[in-house]
Amino acid sequence: MMKLAYPIDEAVNASSIKCSKLYEHIRGKKLISKKAHGRMLILADDLKLFLDTLPDFVPAGCLHDDA
């Protein structure tokens, strides 16, 4: 069964984004977090949406088309 929400440490593992960066995105209102019983949670759908909105990575030197 897929998790509905992640505590911060599990969101770090699920996203491969450092804890400090996740907090930075939460403070910047780019990533939504919830609070339940004194614990910060990130809904799985919100984490996926955040990751989907990150810019695509294009390695240097791959910007031209050889066709």
N, C-alpha and C positions, 0 to 999 in steps of 0.2 A: 504494500500500500504506500502510495506517495504521501510524503509529509505535507501538511497544510501550512505550517509555519516553522521557522528556524530561529533558535536563539543565535546571538551574534557569532559565537564560536563555530556553530554549524553552518551559518551563512558564509563565513570565511572559507570553510572547507568546500562547500557547494559551489562557490563562485570563483575560488582561487584569487580573491581580492583581499589584500591585507586588512586587518581589523581597523587600523587607523584610517585607511582610505574609505572603508564602509561608513565609519562614523563621520568622516568629512562629507560624504555624499548625503548622509542623513541630515546633518546640520545645514547643508546647502539645499535641502528639500528636493534633492534629485532622487532619493530613495526613501520610501515611506516605511516607518517603523511603528509598531504598536507596543503598548505597555500592558502587561497582565501580571498581577500579583508581584509587582516589583521587578519583573523581568522584561527586558526588551526583546521583542520578536519581530521578525520580518516575514510577512506572508510569502509563500512560495510564488504566488502569481506576481506579487510586487517585485520580487527579486528577479524573476524571469523578464518582466517588463523593463526593469532597469537595465539588465544585461542586453536586451534586444535594442535599446536606444543608444548604446555605446557606439562610437564611430567604428567603421570598418578599419582594419589594419592593412596598410599597403606597404610592403617592404621597400626600402629605398632602392632605386634602380629598376623598379618594376612599373614605373608610371607611363612608359611609352608602349606603343603597340607595334610589334614587328611585322604585322600582316600586310 
